[in-house]
């Protein structure tokens, strides 16, 4: 069996926010919702997320909707539900 580095996966208990460089908005992503949509093994790395996430505001306005950056952040323990 190959030992591998644990990939960064989407976790319902973790936080992920997105910032749009086009309209300068930021939003917190609903990771639990993403996990439901993409599956728990989906990577949370930028180049994977950029495939499925875009700025709705900018898309609606016909601007560059993938000029976005992701920020991972830990969720405080009281927000964690098991
Ligand atoms: Zn935008």
PDB file of the backbone (N, CA, C, O) and the ligand in Angstrom, with CONECT records:
HET     ZN  A 101       1
ATOM      1  N   UNK A   1       0.856  -1.201   0.000  1.00  0.00           N
ATOM      2  CA  UNK A   1       0.000   0.000   0.000  1.00  0.00           C
ATOM      3  C   UNK A   1       0.884   1.241   0.000  1.00  0.00           C
ATOM      4  O   UNK A   1       1.889   1.313   0.707  1.00  0.00           O
ATOM      5  N   UNK A   2       0.499   2.168  -0.775  1.00  0.00           N
ATOM      6  CA  UNK A   2       1.261   3.406  -0.845  1.00  0.00           C
ATOM      7  C   UNK A   2       0.829   4.371   0.257  1.00  0.00           C
ATOM      8  O   UNK A   2      -0.359   4.636   0.442  1.00  0.00           O
ATOM      9  N   UNK A   3       1.793   4.875   0.965  1.00  0.00           N
ATOM     10  CA  UNK A   3       1.488   5.933   1.923  1.00  0.00           C
ATOM     11  C   UNK A   3       1.441   7.245   1.154  1.00  0.00           C
ATOM     12  O   UNK A   3       2.375   7.586   0.428  1.00  0.00           O
ATOM     13  N   UNK A   4       0.377   7.954   1.314  1.00  0.00           N
ATOM     14  CA  UNK A   4       0.303   9.210   0.580  1.00  0.00           C
ATOM     15  C   UNK A   4      -0.042  10.348   1.517  1.00  0.00           C
ATOM     16  O   UNK A   4      -0.570  10.144   2.611  1.00  0.00           O
ATOM     17  N   UNK A   5       0.260  11.517   1.075  1.00  0.00           N
ATOM     18  CA  UNK A   5      -0.093  12.699   1.850  1.00  0.00           C
ATOM     19  C   UNK A   5      -1.606  12.853   1.818  1.00  0.00           C
ATOM     20  O   UNK A   5      -2.220  12.796   0.753  1.00  0.00           O
ATOM     21  N   UNK A   6      -2.186  13.042   2.955  1.00  0.00           N
ATOM     22  CA  UNK A   6      -3.637  13.223   3.044  1.00  0.00           C
ATOM     23  C   UNK A   6      -4.061  14.396   2.166  1.00  0.00           C
ATOM     24  O   UNK A   6      -3.642  15.532   2.385  1.00  0.00           O
ATOM     25  N   UNK A   7      -4.883  14.112   1.188  1.00  0.00           N
ATOM     26  CA  UNK A   7      -5.313  15.224   0.330  1.00  0.00           C
ATOM     27  C   UNK A   7      -6.234  16.173   1.101  1.00  0.00           C
ATOM     28  O   UNK A   7      -6.885  15.793   2.075  1.00  0.00           O
ATOM     29  N   UNK A   8      -6.261  17.372   0.647  1.00  0.00           N
ATOM     30  CA  UNK A   8      -7.149  18.339   1.292  1.00  0.00           C
ATOM     31  C   UNK A   8      -8.542  18.150   0.743  1.00  0.00           C
ATOM     32  O   UNK A   8      -8.827  18.445  -0.417  1.00  0.00           O
ATOM     33  N   UNK A   9      -9.389  17.659   1.596  1.00  0.00           N
ATOM     34  CA  UNK A   9     -10.749  17.384   1.160  1.00  0.00           C
ATOM     35  C   UNK A   9     -11.728  18.373   1.769  1.00  0.00           C
ATOM     36  O   UNK A   9     -11.454  19.024   2.777  1.00  0.00           O
ATOM     37  N   UNK A  10     -12.833  18.454   1.143  1.00  0.00           N
ATOM     38  CA  UNK A  10     -13.914  19.257   1.694  1.00  0.00           C
ATOM     39  C   UNK A  10     -14.410  18.600   2.969  1.00  0.00           C
ATOM     40  O   UNK A  10     -14.634  17.390   3.011  1.00  0.00           O
ATOM     41  N   UNK A  11     -14.576  19.391   3.987  1.00  0.00           N
ATOM     42  CA  UNK A  11     -15.078  18.852   5.242  1.00  0.00           C
ATOM     43  C   UNK A  11     -16.207  19.739   5.714  1.00  0.00           C
ATOM     44  O   UNK A  11     -16.088  20.963   5.739  1.00  0.00           O
ATOM     45  N   UNK A  12     -17.277  19.121   6.077  1.00  0.00           N
ATOM     46  CA  UNK A  12     -18.457  19.880   6.469  1.00  0.00           C
ATOM     47  C   UNK A  12     -18.177  20.800   7.653  1.00  0.00           C
ATOM     48  O   UNK A  12     -18.802  21.852   7.792  1.00  0.00           O
ATOM     49  N   UNK A  13     -17.239  20.401   8.502  1.00  0.00           N
ATOM     50  CA  UNK A  13     -16.973  21.193   9.699  1.00  0.00           C
ATOM     51  C   UNK A  13     -15.974  22.314   9.498  1.00  0.00           C
ATOM     52  O   UNK A  13     -15.649  23.025  10.449  1.00  0.00           O
ATOM     53  N   UNK A  14     -15.486  22.484   8.297  1.00  0.00           N
ATOM     54  CA  UNK A  14     -14.470  23.506   8.082  1.00  0.00           C
ATOM     55  C   UNK A  14     -15.037  24.693   7.326  1.00  0.00           C
ATOM     56  O   UNK A  14     -16.091  24.599   6.697  1.00  0.00           O
ATOM     57  N   UNK A  15     -14.348  25.778   7.393  1.00  0.00           N
ATOM     58  CA  UNK A  15     -14.845  26.987   6.760  1.00  0.00           C
ATOM     59  C   UNK A  15     -14.092  27.285   5.484  1.00  0.00           C
ATOM     60  O   UNK A  15     -12.904  26.988   5.356  1.00  0.00           O
ATOM     61  N   UNK A  16     -14.792  27.868   4.560  1.00  0.00           N
ATOM     62  CA  UNK A  16     -14.170  28.231   3.294  1.00  0.00           C
ATOM     63  C   UNK A  16     -14.852  29.502   2.819  1.00  0.00           C
ATOM     64  O   UNK A  16     -16.074  29.567   2.694  1.00  0.00           O
ATOM     65  N   UNK A  17     -14.037  30.500   2.560  1.00  0.00           N
ATOM     66  CA  UNK A  17     -14.654  31.694   2.026  1.00  0.00           C
ATOM     67  C   UNK A  17     -14.032  32.018   0.679  1.00  0.00           C
ATOM     68  O   UNK A  17     -12.922  31.593   0.358  1.00  0.00           O
ATOM     69  N   UNK A  18     -14.762  32.760  -0.071  1.00  0.00           N
ATOM     70  CA  UNK A  18     -14.340  33.074  -1.429  1.00  0.00           C
ATOM     71  C   UNK A  18     -14.379  34.591  -1.613  1.00  0.00           C
ATOM     72  O   UNK A  18     -15.290  35.268  -1.136  1.00  0.00           O
ATOM     73  N   UNK A  19     -13.382  35.099  -2.305  1.00  0.00           N
ATOM     74  CA  UNK A  19     -13.304  36.526  -2.567  1.00  0.00           C
ATOM     75  C   UNK A  19     -13.225  36.724  -4.060  1.00  0.00           C
ATOM     76  O   UNK A  19     -12.425  36.085  -4.743  1.00  0.00           O
ATOM     77  N   UNK A  20     -14.050  37.604  -4.559  1.00  0.00           N
ATOM     78  CA  UNK A  20     -14.074  37.868  -5.991  1.00  0.00           C
ATOM     79  C   UNK A  20     -13.252  39.108  -6.290  1.00  0.00           C
ATOM     80  O   UNK A  20     -13.548  40.194  -5.794  1.00  0.00           O
ATOM     81  N   UNK A  21     -12.224  38.942  -7.100  1.00  0.00           N
ATOM     82  CA  UNK A  21     -11.340  40.056  -7.439  1.00  0.00           C
ATOM     83  C   UNK A  21     -11.957  41.000  -8.448  1.00  0.00           C
ATOM     84  O   UNK A  21     -11.444  42.099  -8.655  1.00  0.00           O
ATOM     85  N   UNK A  22     -13.037  40.601  -9.074  1.00  0.00           N
ATOM     86  CA  UNK A  22     -13.684  41.447 -10.072  1.00  0.00           C
ATOM     87  C   UNK A  22     -14.633  42.444  -9.407  1.00  0.00           C
ATOM     88  O   UNK A  22     -14.595  43.638  -9.704  1.00  0.00           O
ATOM     89  N   UNK A  23     -15.477  41.953  -8.515  1.00  0.00           N
ATOM     90  CA  UNK A  23     -16.435  42.859  -7.873  1.00  0.00           C
ATOM     91  C   UNK A  23     -16.075  43.115  -6.415  1.00  0.00           C
ATOM     92  O   UNK A  23     -16.780  43.845  -5.718  1.00  0.00           O
ATOM     93  N   UNK A  24     -14.978  42.515  -5.954  1.00  0.00           N
ATOM     94  CA  UNK A  24     -14.459  42.724  -4.591  1.00  0.00           C
ATOM     95  C   UNK A  24     -15.438  42.291  -3.504  1.00  0.00           C
ATOM     96  O   UNK A  24     -15.401  42.803  -2.385  1.00  0.00           O
ATOM     97  N   UNK A  25     -16.296  41.363  -3.836  1.00  0.00           N
ATOM     98  CA  UNK A  25     -17.183  40.828  -2.822  1.00  0.00           C
ATOM     99  C   UNK A  25     -16.538  39.605  -2.204  1.00  0.00           C
ATOM    100  O   UNK A  25     -15.741  38.916  -2.842  1.00  0.00           O
ATOM    101  N   UNK A  26     -16.887  39.346  -0.970  1.00  0.00           N
ATOM    102  CA  UNK A  26     -16.471  38.069  -0.412  1.00  0.00           C
ATOM    103  C   UNK A  26     -17.685  37.387   0.170  1.00  0.00           C
ATOM    104  O   UNK A  26     -18.646  38.033   0.587  1.00  0.00           O
ATOM    105  N   UNK A  27     -17.625  36.083   0.190  1.00  0.00           N
ATOM    106  CA  UNK A  27     -18.744  35.313   0.697  1.00  0.00           C
ATOM    107  C   UNK A  27     -18.204  34.076   1.376  1.00  0.00           C
ATOM    108  O   UNK A  27     -17.147  33.555   1.020  1.00  0.00           O
ATOM    109  N   UNK A  28     -18.942  33.625   2.346  1.00  0.00           N
ATOM    110  CA  UNK A  28     -18.574  32.376   2.987  1.00  0.00           C
ATOM    111  C   UNK A  28     -19.304  31.255   2.273  1.00  0.00           C
ATOM    112  O   UNK A  28     -20.520  31.299   2.086  1.00  0.00           O
ATOM    113  N   UNK A  29     -18.547  30.264   1.884  1.00  0.00           N
ATOM    114  CA  UNK A  29     -19.164  29.140   1.200  1.00  0.00           C
ATOM    115  C   UNK A  29     -19.780  28.193   2.208  1.00  0.00           C
ATOM    116  O   UNK A  29     -19.263  28.005   3.309  1.00  0.00           O
ATOM    117  N   UNK A  30     -20.867  27.615   1.822  1.00  0.00           N
ATOM    118  CA  UNK A  30     -21.503  26.603   2.645  1.00  0.00           C
ATOM    119  C   UNK A  30     -20.844  25.257   2.319  1.00  0.00           C
ATOM    120  O   UNK A  30     -21.224  24.572   1.369  1.00  0.00           O
ATOM    121  N   UNK A  31     -19.856  24.907   3.126  1.00  0.00           N
ATOM    122  CA  UNK A  31     -19.073  23.707   2.827  1.00  0.00           C
ATOM    123  C   UNK A  31     -19.939  22.457   2.924  1.00  0.00           C
ATOM    124  O   UNK A  31     -19.789  21.526   2.132  1.00  0.00           O
ATOM    125  N   UNK A  32     -20.834  22.440   3.885  1.00  0.00           N
ATOM    126  CA  UNK A  32     -21.724  21.282   4.031  1.00  0.00           C
ATOM    127  C   UNK A  32     -22.528  21.063   2.748  1.00  0.00           C
ATOM    128  O   UNK A  32     -22.752  19.931   2.319  1.00  0.00           O
ATOM    129  N   UNK A  33     -22.949  22.165   2.156  1.00  0.00           N
ATOM    130  CA  UNK A  33     -23.717  22.110   0.917  1.00  0.00           C
ATOM    131  C   UNK A  33     -22.841  21.602  -0.242  1.00  0.00           C
ATOM    132  O   UNK A  33     -23.292  20.823  -1.081  1.00  0.00           O
ATOM    133  N   UNK A  34     -21.600  22.054  -0.267  1.00  0.00           N
ATOM    134  CA  UNK A  34     -20.665  21.609  -1.299  1.00  0.00           C
ATOM    135  C   UNK A  34     -20.377  20.119  -1.180  1.00  0.00           C
ATOM    136  O   UNK A  34     -20.302  19.399  -2.176  1.00  0.00           O
ATOM    137  N   UNK A  35     -20.220  19.682   0.047  1.00  0.00           N
ATOM    138  CA  UNK A  35     -19.965  18.260   0.274  1.00  0.00           C
ATOM    139  C   UNK A  35     -21.124  17.432  -0.252  1.00  0.00           C
ATOM    140  O   UNK A  35     -20.936  16.371  -0.847  1.00  0.00           O
ATOM    141  N   UNK A  36     -22.330  17.944  -0.016  1.00  0.00           N
ATOM    142  CA  UNK A  36     -23.522  17.251  -0.495  1.00  0.00           C
ATOM    143  C   UNK A  36     -23.532  17.188  -2.024  1.00  0.00           C
ATOM    144  O   UNK A  36     -23.914  16.183  -2.622  1.00  0.00           O
ATOM    145  N   UNK A  37     -23.106  18.282  -2.628  1.00  0.00           N
ATOM    146  CA  UNK A  37     -23.141  18.394  -4.074  1.00  0.00           C
ATOM    147  C   UNK A  37     -21.999  17.632  -4.741  1.00  0.00           C
ATOM    148  O   UNK A  37     -22.196  16.974  -5.763  1.00  0.00           O
ATOM    149  N   UNK A  38     -20.825  17.724  -4.166  1.00  0.00           N
ATOM    150  CA  UNK A  38     -19.624  17.209  -4.840  1.00  0.00           C
ATOM    151  C   UNK A  38     -19.102  15.917  -4.248  1.00  0.00           C
ATOM    152  O   UNK A  38     -18.294  15.221  -4.863  1.00  0.00           O
ATOM    153  N   UNK A  39     -19.564  15.600  -3.059  1.00  0.00           N
ATOM    154  CA  UNK A  39     -19.078  14.403  -2.390  1.00  0.00           C
ATOM    155  C   UNK A  39     -17.948  14.745  -1.438  1.00  0.00           C
ATOM    156  O   UNK A  39     -17.223  15.717  -1.649  1.00  0.00           O
ATOM    157  N   UNK A  40     -17.798  13.945  -0.389  1.00  0.00           N
ATOM    158  CA  UNK A  40     -16.832  14.247   0.660  1.00  0.00           C
ATOM    159  C   UNK A  40     -15.387  14.101   0.204  1.00  0.00           C
ATOM    160  O   UNK A  40     -14.480  14.576   0.886  1.00  0.00           O
ATOM    161  N   UNK A  41     -15.154  13.459  -0.926  1.00  0.00           N
ATOM    162  CA  UNK A  41     -13.782  13.269  -1.387  1.00  0.00           C
ATOM    163  C   UNK A  41     -13.331  14.358  -2.340  1.00  0.00           C
ATOM    164  O   UNK A  41     -12.205  14.340  -2.837  1.00  0.00           O
ATOM    165  N   UNK A  42     -14.212  15.297  -2.587  1.00  0.00           N
ATOM    166  CA  UNK A  42     -13.825  16.346  -3.517  1.00  0.00           C
ATOM    167  C   UNK A  42     -12.733  17.211  -2.911  1.00  0.00           C
ATOM    168  O   UNK A  42     -12.781  17.565  -1.733  1.00  0.00           O
ATOM    169  N   UNK A  43     -11.786  17.531  -3.704  1.00  0.00           N
ATOM    170  CA  UNK A  43     -10.658  18.337  -3.236  1.00  0.00           C
ATOM    171  C   UNK A  43     -11.093  19.777  -2.978  1.00  0.00           C
ATOM    172  O   UNK A  43     -11.989  20.300  -3.642  1.00  0.00           O
ATOM    173  N   UNK A  44     -10.445  20.401  -2.006  1.00  0.00           N
ATOM    174  CA  UNK A  44     -10.747  21.797  -1.747  1.00  0.00           C
ATOM    175  C   UNK A  44      -9.640  22.696  -2.266  1.00  0.00           C
ATOM    176  O   UNK A  44      -9.550  23.861  -1.879  1.00  0.00           O
ATOM    177  N   UNK A  45      -8.810  22.170  -3.126  1.00  0.00           N
ATOM    178  CA  UNK A  45      -7.743  22.967  -3.680  1.00  0.00           C
ATOM    179  C   UNK A  45      -8.296  23.929  -4.731  1.00  0.00           C
ATOM    180  O   UNK A  45      -9.304  23.666  -5.387  1.00  0.00           O
ATOM    181  N   UNK A  46      -7.611  25.024  -4.858  1.00  0.00           N
ATOM    182  CA  UNK A  46      -8.079  26.107  -5.724  1.00  0.00           C
ATOM    183  C   UNK A  46      -8.482  25.633  -7.117  1.00  0.00           C
ATOM    184  O   UNK A  46      -9.577  25.927  -7.596  1.00  0.00           O
ATOM    185  N   UNK A  47      -7.578  24.895  -7.757  1.00  0.00           N
ATOM    186  CA  UNK A  47      -7.833  24.514  -9.146  1.00  0.00           C
ATOM    187  C   UNK A  47      -8.969  23.517  -9.293  1.00  0.00           C
ATOM    188  O   UNK A  47      -9.497  23.335 -10.390  1.00  0.00           O
ATOM    189  N   UNK A  48      -9.343  22.882  -8.217  1.00  0.00           N
ATOM    190  CA  UNK A  48     -10.516  22.015  -8.270  1.00  0.00           C
ATOM    191  C   UNK A  48     -11.796  22.797  -7.990  1.00  0.00           C
ATOM    192  O   UNK A  48     -12.827  22.596  -8.632  1.00  0.00           O
ATOM    193  N   UNK A  49     -11.694  23.689  -7.016  1.00  0.00           N
ATOM    194  CA  UNK A  49     -12.878  24.476  -6.660  1.00  0.00           C
ATOM    195  C   UNK A  49     -13.268  25.445  -7.773  1.00  0.00           C
ATOM    196  O   UNK A  49     -14.446  25.720  -8.000  1.00  0.00           O
ATOM    197  N   UNK A  50     -12.260  25.945  -8.450  1.00  0.00           N
ATOM    198  CA  UNK A  50     -12.538  26.936  -9.491  1.00  0.00           C
ATOM    199  C   UNK A  50     -13.364  26.318 -10.626  1.00  0.00           C
ATOM    200  O   UNK A  50     -14.012  27.031 -11.392  1.00  0.00           O
ATOM    201  N   UNK A  51     -13.333  25.001 -10.721  1.00  0.00           N
ATOM    202  CA  UNK A  51     -14.141  24.300 -11.717  1.00  0.00           C
ATOM    203  C   UNK A  51     -15.634  24.405 -11.417  1.00  0.00           C
ATOM    204  O   UNK A  51     -16.463  24.409 -12.327  1.00  0.00           O
ATOM    205  N   UNK A  52     -15.957  24.489 -10.151  1.00  0.00           N
ATOM    206  CA  UNK A  52     -17.367  24.396  -9.776  1.00  0.00           C
ATOM    207  C   UNK A  52     -17.910  25.666  -9.132  1.00  0.00           C
ATOM    208  O   UNK A  52     -19.119  25.811  -8.949  1.00  0.00           O
ATOM    209  N   UNK A  53     -17.011  26.581  -8.790  1.00  0.00           N
ATOM    210  CA  UNK A  53     -17.469  27.780  -8.100  1.00  0.00           C
ATOM    211  C   UNK A  53     -17.129  29.013  -8.926  1.00  0.00           C
ATOM    212  O   UNK A  53     -16.031  29.140  -9.467  1.00  0.00           O
ATOM    213  N   UNK A  54     -18.078  29.897  -9.006  1.00  0.00           N
ATOM    214  CA  UNK A  54     -17.848  31.155  -9.711  1.00  0.00           C
ATOM    215  C   UNK A  54     -18.634  32.238  -9.014  1.00  0.00           C
ATOM    216  O   UNK A  54     -19.476  31.960  -8.160  1.00  0.00           O
ATOM    217  N   UNK A  55     -18.357  33.471  -9.380  1.00  0.00           N
ATOM    218  CA  UNK A  55     -19.069  34.583  -8.768  1.00  0.00           C
ATOM    219  C   UNK A  55     -20.394  34.805  -9.498  1.00  0.00           C
ATOM    220  O   UNK A  55     -20.426  35.160 -10.676  1.00  0.00           O
ATOM    221  N   UNK A  56     -21.473  34.587  -8.768  1.00  0.00           N
ATOM    222  CA  UNK A  56     -22.798  34.702  -9.375  1.00  0.00           C
ATOM    223  C   UNK A  56     -23.078  36.129  -9.838  1.00  0.00           C
ATOM    224  O   UNK A  56     -23.671  36.354 -10.893  1.00  0.00           O
ATOM    225  N   UNK A  57     -22.638  37.081  -9.027  1.00  0.00           N
ATOM    226  CA  UNK A  57     -22.852  38.493  -9.366  1.00  0.00           C
ATOM    227  C   UNK A  57     -22.194  38.831 -10.703  1.00  0.00           C
ATOM    228  O   UNK A  57     -22.791  39.469 -11.571  1.00  0.00           O
ATOM    229  N   UNK A  58     -20.953  38.387 -10.839  1.00  0.00           N
ATOM    230  CA  UNK A  58     -20.205  38.745 -12.039  1.00  0.00           C
ATOM    231  C   UNK A  58     -20.709  37.982 -13.260  1.00  0.00           C
ATOM    232  O   UNK A  58     -20.736  38.513 -14.370  1.00  0.00           O
ATOM    233  N   UNK A  59     -21.098  36.757 -13.047  1.00  0.00           N
ATOM    234  CA  UNK A  59     -21.652  35.996 -14.165  1.00  0.00           C
ATOM    235  C   UNK A  59     -22.923  36.670 -14.664  1.00  0.00           C
ATOM    236  O   UNK A  59     -23.131  36.814 -15.869  1.00  0.00           O
ATOM    237  N   UNK A  60     -23.760  37.076 -13.737  1.00  0.00           N
ATOM    238  CA  UNK A  60     -25.006  37.745 -14.109  1.00  0.00           C
ATOM    239  C   UNK A  60     -24.731  39.046 -14.849  1.00  0.00           C
ATOM    240  O   UNK A  60     -25.506  39.453 -15.715  1.00  0.00           O
ATOM    241  N   UNK A  61     -23.622  39.697 -14.503  1.00  0.00           N
ATOM    242  CA  UNK A  61     -23.308  40.987 -15.108  1.00  0.00           C
ATOM    243  C   UNK A  61     -22.430  40.848 -16.344  1.00  0.00           C
ATOM    244  O   UNK A  61     -22.098  41.839 -16.994  1.00  0.00           O
ATOM    245  N   UNK A  62     -22.053  39.600 -16.667  1.00  0.00           N
ATOM    246  CA  UNK A  62     -21.238  39.369 -17.849  1.00  0.00           C
ATOM    247  C   UNK A  62     -19.767  39.709 -17.651  1.00  0.00           C
ATOM    248  O   UNK A  62     -19.026  39.883 -18.618  1.00  0.00           O
ATOM    249  N   UNK A  63     -19.343  39.805 -16.371  1.00  0.00           N
ATOM    250  CA  UNK A  63     -17.930  40.076 -16.095  1.00  0.00           C
ATOM    251  C   UNK A  63     -17.182  38.762 -15.887  1.00  0.00           C
ATOM    252  O   UNK A  63     -17.778  37.685 -15.896  1.00  0.00           O
ATOM    253  N   UNK A  64     -15.872  38.868 -15.700  1.00  0.00           N
ATOM    254  CA  UNK A  64     -15.064  37.685 -15.398  1.00  0.00           C
ATOM    255  C   UNK A  64     -15.534  37.110 -14.072  1.00  0.00           C
ATOM    256  O   UNK A  64     -15.377  37.735 -13.023  1.00  0.00           O
ATOM    257  N   UNK A  65     -16.105  35.930 -14.126  1.00  0.00           N
ATOM    258  CA  UNK A  65     -16.719  35.367 -12.925  1.00  0.00           C
ATOM    259  C   UNK A  65     -15.816  34.357 -12.216  1.00  0.00           C
ATOM    260  O   UNK A  65     -16.223  33.728 -11.240  1.00  0.00           O
ATOM    261  N   UNK A  66     -14.604  34.210 -12.710  1.00  0.00           N
ATOM    262  CA  UNK A  66     -13.715  33.239 -12.049  1.00  0.00           C
ATOM    263  C   UNK A  66     -12.418  33.896 -11.598  1.00  0.00           C
ATOM    264  O   UNK A  66     -11.381  33.245 -11.471  1.00  0.00           O
ATOM    265  N   UNK A  67     -12.500  35.178 -11.362  1.00  0.00           N
ATOM    266  CA  UNK A  67     -11.363  35.906 -10.806  1.00  0.00           C
ATOM    267  C   UNK A  67     -11.485  35.843  -9.282  1.00  0.00           C
ATOM    268  O   UNK A  67     -11.593  36.867  -8.608  1.00  0.00           O
ATOM    269  N   UNK A  68     -11.465  34.630  -8.767  1.00  0.00           N
ATOM    270  CA  UNK A  68     -11.783  34.443  -7.357  1.00  0.00           C
ATOM    271  C   UNK A  68     -10.655  33.754  -6.601  1.00  0.00           C
ATOM    272  O   UNK A  68      -9.843  33.017  -7.162  1.00  0.00           O
ATOM    273  N   UNK A  69     -10.646  34.027  -5.317  1.00  0.00           N
ATOM    274  CA  UNK A  69      -9.655  33.402  -4.441  1.00  0.00           C
ATOM    275  C   UNK A  69     -10.366  32.752  -3.274  1.00  0.00           C
ATOM    276  O   UNK A  69     -11.384  33.241  -2.784  1.00  0.00           O
ATOM    277  N   UNK A  70      -9.809  31.644  -2.845  1.00  0.00           N
ATOM    278  CA  UNK A  70     -10.408  30.905  -1.742  1.00  0.00           C
ATOM    279  C   UNK A  70      -9.564  31.042  -0.493  1.00  0.00           C
ATOM    280  O   UNK A  70      -8.335  31.074  -0.561  1.00  0.00           O
ATOM    281  N   UNK A  71     -10.215  31.119   0.624  1.00  0.00           N
ATOM    282  CA  UNK A  71      -9.518  31.140   1.902  1.00  0.00           C
ATOM    283  C   UNK A  71     -10.091  30.035   2.778  1.00  0.00           C
ATOM    284  O   UNK A  71     -11.295  29.964   3.024  1.00  0.00           O
ATOM    285  N   UNK A  72      -9.203  29.193   3.231  1.00  0.00           N
ATOM    286  CA  UNK A  72      -9.622  28.150   4.168  1.00  0.00           C
ATOM    287  C   UNK A  72      -9.493  28.690   5.571  1.00  0.00           C
ATOM    288  O   UNK A  72      -8.503  29.345   5.897  1.00  0.00           O
ATOM    289  N   UNK A  73     -10.458  28.431   6.385  1.00  0.00           N
ATOM    290  CA  UNK A  73     -10.312  28.811   7.783  1.00  0.00           C
ATOM    291  C   UNK A  73     -11.007  27.813   8.691  1.00  0.00           C
ATOM    292  O   UNK A  73     -12.027  27.216   8.348  1.00  0.00           O
ATOM    293  N   UNK A  74     -10.425  27.661   9.834  1.00  0.00           N
ATOM    294  CA  UNK A  74     -10.980  26.711  10.787  1.00  0.00           C
ATOM    295  C   UNK A  74     -12.255  27.286  11.373  1.00  0.00           C
ATOM    296  O   UNK A  74     -12.389  28.497  11.546  1.00  0.00           O
ATOM    297  N   UNK A  75     -13.156  26.428  11.664  1.00  0.00           N
ATOM    298  CA  UNK A  75     -14.407  26.835  12.259  1.00  0.00           C
ATOM    299  C   UNK A  75     -14.289  26.643  13.764  1.00  0.00           C
ATOM    300  O   UNK A  75     -13.710  25.661  14.230  1.00  0.00           O
ATOM    301  N   UNK A  76     -14.832  27.573  14.509  1.00  0.00           N
ATOM    302  CA  UNK A  76     -14.737  27.474  15.962  1.00  0.00           C
ATOM    303  C   UNK A  76     -15.465  26.222  16.446  1.00  0.00           C
ATOM    304  O   UNK A  76     -16.441  25.788  15.834  1.00  0.00           O
ATOM    305  N   UNK A  77     -14.987  25.647  17.546  1.00  0.00           N
ATOM    306  CA  UNK A  77     -15.515  24.345  17.997  1.00  0.00           C
ATOM    307  C   UNK A  77     -17.035  24.315  18.198  1.00  0.00           C
ATOM    308  O   UNK A  77     -17.670  23.285  17.971  1.00  0.00           O
ATOM    309  N   UNK A  78     -17.603  25.418  18.613  1.00  0.00           N
ATOM    310  CA  UNK A  78     -19.050  25.381  18.888  1.00  0.00           C
ATOM    311  C   UNK A  78     -19.865  25.304  17.597  1.00  0.00           C
ATOM    312  O   UNK A  78     -21.048  24.964  17.633  1.00  0.00           O
ATOM    313  N   UNK A  79     -19.236  25.620  16.444  1.00  0.00           N
ATOM    314  CA  UNK A  79     -19.944  25.505  15.183  1.00  0.00           C
ATOM    315  C   UNK A  79     -19.825  24.097  14.602  1.00  0.00           C
ATOM    316  O   UNK A  79     -20.507  23.738  13.642  1.00  0.00           O
ATOM    317  N   UNK A  80     -18.962  23.336  15.197  1.00  0.00           N
ATOM    318  CA  UNK A  80     -18.724  21.982  14.701  1.00  0.00           C
ATOM    319  C   UNK A  80     -19.808  21.047  15.227  1.00  0.00           C
ATOM    320  O   UNK A  80     -20.042  20.976  16.434  1.00  0.00           O
ATOM    321  N   UNK A  81     -20.445  20.356  14.351  1.00  0.00           N
ATOM    322  CA  UNK A  81     -21.483  19.429  14.803  1.00  0.00           C
ATOM    323  C   UNK A  81     -21.145  18.029  14.324  1.00  0.00           C
ATOM    324  O   UNK A  81     -20.772  17.833  13.168  1.00  0.00           O
ATOM    325  N   UNK A  82     -21.270  17.106  15.172  1.00  0.00           N
ATOM    326  CA  UNK A  82     -20.946  15.725  14.804  1.00  0.00           C
ATOM    327  C   UNK A  82     -22.170  14.850  14.982  1.00  0.00           C
ATOM    328  O   UNK A  82     -22.113  13.648  14.726  1.00  0.00           O
TER     329      UNK A  82
HETATM  330 ZN    ZN A 101     -17.776  39.071  -8.572  1.00  0.00          ZN
END
